[in-house]
Amino acid sequence: MEARFGGYRTCRGLSPRGRLQAGALRERLRKTQELNGSHIVSSTFPRALETAEIIAPSVCRKDIDARVELGAMDPGPTCDGMTFEDFVSRFGKIDLSVDTNRSWFPDGESLSDFHSRVIQSLYAIENDYRNSRVILTCHGGTIDRALCHCLNLDIATRFETSTKPTSVTEIVIEQSGPWRLLRFNDHAHLAELN
């Protein structure tokens, strides 16, 4: 399968493998009860909403709070759905060391705008669900933004480890104090699928 920029315009939901991965997470959460009673907040992308719907019964939730601000970085209409290979042949490689206020895409979102959108959304969720556990179904780039903020890293930081689909990253967010990373990329439930 070719790697593509998967924005909201071209997202069609989970692949069959994605549904298996979300099902494995649901079973893990059902067996361990580690996140039972948590609220579920999801990106509005179909693949994130579908993941939320699959795991919701394992945490005894029917309601899902969908928020557009948790979506992946918007590549704009020109590049949404484009393969990485086609993008590089038309526009060149993405260089993270360039101005983060300028979009890499002809009509898309800049890294600075994406970062600000995600962090503001996470603070809003913390405010709306104060003193509660919240499960977010979102995207690898969204998690990267949270990690950069939590670890006080430059927003252009590239992580050598990519976030696995349906992995669990746990961050404690408080308005008045530093964020705390408790775990990252925990995907033990995927071992049987490999």
N, C-alpha and C positions, 0 to 999 in steps of 0.2 A: 504494500500500500504506500502511495506517495505521501510525503509530508506536505501539508497545506496550511495556509493561514486560515484558521477557522473562526471567522467572526460571526456575529449574530445573523447576518443576512443569509449565510449558507449553511448554518447548523441545522441538521435534520434529526438530531437526537443521537442516541447511543447506537453503536454498531452491535452486532451479535456478541462480539467479544466484550464490549463495554457493559452489556447487560449481564454477562457472566461475572464480570469483575464486581459490579454493583451488588449482584446476588451473593457473592462470596462475602462482601462486607456486611450485608444484611445478616447473613448467618453468623458471622463473627460477633456482631453487636447483639444478636438474639441470645447467643450462648453465653457471652461474657457479661451482658447487662452493663458494660462499662460506661455507656452513655445514655442509659435509660432515663426517660423523662426530659431529655434535652429538647429545646426548641430547634426547629429546622428553618434555616434561612438559605435561600438558593439564589444563584444567578438566574436571570430570565432566559438564558440559552436553553434550548430544548434538551441538550445532553445533561445539563446540570439539574434541570427540573425532573427529568426522568430518573436520574440517580436519587434525588430526594424522595420521589414517590416510591422507589424500590426499597429504600432503607427505612422509611417512616414507620412501618409496622413494628420494626425491631426496637424502636425507642418509644413505642406507644403514642405516636403522634399521627394525627390526620391532617392537621393544618400546616401549610408551608408558606412562609413569608418570602415572596419572590421580589428581588431587588435588582434593577438594571445596573446599578453601580458596581455590582460584584462581577460583572461580565469581564471576559478577556479583553486584552488591548484591541481596540478597533482599528483594523487595517484600512478602513474606508472601502467604498464601493468598488474602486478599481482593483484592489488586491484581495478582497475577501473571497476565499475559495481558491486562490491562485496557489499553484505548487511552489515550494521553496525554490526549486530548480528554475522554473519560469521567472520567478521574481528576480533571482540573481542574474539571469540572462538579460532581463529588461532594465533593471535598476541598479545592479551591482550588489555586493555584499553589504550587510548591515554592519556598521561600525559603532559599537557602543561608546567609544571614546569621543565621538562628536557631540555637539550641542544637544543635550537631552530635552531642550525646549522645542527642537525642530523635529517634525515627524519624519520617520524613515519612509513612510508611504506617501504617495502623491496627494491623497486626500484623507489621510487617517489621523489617528491620535498620536500625540508625542508621548515619549516615556514620562516626562514630567507631569503631563495631564493625567495619564493613566495612573501613575503613582499617587497623585493627590486625590483622584477620584476614589481609589480603593481605600486609602487610609482614612479619608473622611467618612466613607461608608462604614468601616470597621468601628470607628468611634461612635457613629450613630447607632449601630447595632448594640454596642456596649451600653449606651445610654438607654435604648429601648428595652433591653433585656438585663438590666443591672442585677448583679448577684445571681445570674442564671447561667447554666451551661447551654451553649448554642453550637449546633452542628451547621457548618457552612458547606454547601455543595457548590463548588466554584471551579476554578481553573488554575493550572500550574503557574501562569504568570501572575495571577492574583495572589497566590501563596508566596511567590517570590517578592512581591511588593511588601507583603506583611513581614517577611523575613528581613528584608533590608531595613525596614523601620524598627523592628524588634531588636535587631543586632546593631543598630546605629551605623549601617553601612551606606556608602554612596549608592544612589539609586541606579547607577549604571553597572553595579556589581553583577557579574555572571557567576552562577553557581555551577560547579563541576558535576554535581549530582542533580539529575532532573527529577522532578516530582512525579512519582508514579500515579497513574489513574487510580482513583478510589483509595489512595493512601491516606493515613491519618497524620495530620500535623496539629499539635495542640499548643496554643498560645494563650496566656492569661493577659487580658487587656484591661487596664484601669485608666480612667481619665486622669487621675492625679499622680500616677507613678509610671515607672518604666514597664514596658511590656516584658513578659517572661516566656521564653521558649521552653516547653516541657518535653516535647518530642517532635520529630520531623520525619516525614516520609515512611511511616510505619505501614508496611504493606505485607505483613506476615500472612494475612488471609489470601494472598494471591499465590502462595507457594504451590498449592495443588493445581493451579491452572497453568503453570509453566511447563 
